[in-house]
Amino acid sequence: MSKKNKNRRSGIVYSTNPDFEYSYDDREEKSDIAPSEQRLRIFLDRKKRAGKEVTLITGFQGSDDSLKKLGKYIKSKCGVGGSVKNGEIILQGNHRDKVLQLLIDEGYKNTKKSGG
């Protein structure tokens, strides 16, 4: 969300009630959970990707900045491209074994491979 949209009214365009109070969208930042308490899952996905394989890392709980930082670390260690979208880390190619070992070394003990 851009800076100019932070103080916008949340979804209300017009109200006929003269006593109606607009509530502003006050989103709280997610607090970071310790890596040992995170339950991450590593998937291999081919759907909607023209047959190409991608590695998905889901289940991260914490701020978007922490997720982007973790995604950047994993992408640099694996030497691949990818992105961080919708609370998931997406890596190009099948890197489940390497990612699993990297996450366990970083302290994410509840990390498992899931799916086929």
N, C-alpha and C positions, 0 to 999 in steps of 0.2 A: 504494500500500500504506500502510495507516495505521501510526502509530507503535507501536501495541500488538501488531501482527503481525510486527514486524521480527525478533524472536528466536525465531520458531516453528521447529519441526523441519520439514524439507522433505519432506512427503508420507508420512512413516513414522508409523504409528499404534501398531503393536505389533510386537515382535520376540521370537521364542523363543530366540534366540541370547544366552546370558548375557554374551558378550564383545563384543557389538555396540556400536559407538560411534555415537551420533547425530551426523550432520553438519548444521550449521546453514546456512541459506541465506545465503551471503555474496555478494550481488550487487555487482559493481563498477559505479561510475558510468561511463558512456561519456565518453571524452574528446572535446572539441570539435575538429573538423577545420577547417582554414582554409576560408573561403568559396570561395576560388579552386580548391580541391581537391574540393569537393562536386559530385556529379552529380545534379542535380535534374531531374525530368521533370514537365511540366504536362499534365494530361489534362482532357478534357471528358467528363463522365459523366452518363448518364441512367438507368442501370439501378437498379432497386429504389428509385426516388425518385419514383414516380407521374408520370413524364414531365418532371419539373423538371430543369433543367440545374444541375450543380455543377462547379466547377473543383477538381481534385485536384492537390496538389503532393506528390510522393513522392520517395523516395531520400535524405532527410535523414539524415545520420549525426552523432550527437552526443547531448548530454544532453536530457532532456525539457524542462528549463527553457529551454534555447536554442531548442528547437522552438516552445514556447509563445510565447516572446518574438518570434520571427520571424513566427508566425501572427498575433499581435496587431498587429504592424507592418503586415503586408500587408492585414489586414482594415480597419485604420484608414485606410490610404492609398487603398484601393478604395472605402471607404464602404459595405461590405456586412457581413452577418452570416456566421457560419461557426463552425467548431470545429476542434480539434486532437485527433485520435483515432488510435490504432494507428500512430503514426509518420507520419501524413499530415495535411496541412492541407487542410481542406474549406471552400470559399467558395461562397456561394449565387450562382448565375448564371454566365454565360459571361464571364470576365475574363482569358482566357489572354494576350492581347496586353499588357494593362496589367501583369499579374503578371510576365510575362517581362521587360519593361522595368525594373520595380522591382527584380527579383532581379539583373539584370545591373548596374544602378546600385549595388547593395549589395555587389558583388564576387563574386557567384556566376556565374562566367564559363562554366561547363559546363552551363548550364541550357538545355533545349530543350523545344519543344512536341512532344507525342507523341499518337498516336491520331488520331481523325477529327475 
